[in-house]
Amino acid sequence: MLKDTKITGNQRFLELLINDSNKYKKLIEKSNLQRKKHFGSIFEELLTRGYTDRTT
């Protein structure tokens, strides 16, 4: 009987873990996208600034 409860407990734990990891995955993907946008704009700004500095 103890074994059964342990297995179901572990199963429940794994289910919770998987659900949480999916939530975190979405959050991480979202923050990565925002970070990419942020760094992309900085990079573009630096590039354009670099080119304008060279021409002047």
C-alpha positions, 0 to 999 in steps of 0.5 A: 500500500505504501508503494502505491501511494508513493508512486501516485505521489511521485506521479502527481509531483511529476505532473506538477513539475511538468506543468510548472516547467511549461509555464516557466518555459513560456515565461522564459521564451517571453523574456528572451523575446523581449531581451532580443528586441531590446538588444536588437534595438541597441545593436541597430543604434550602435551600428547606425551610430558607428556608420554615421561617426565614420562618415562625419 
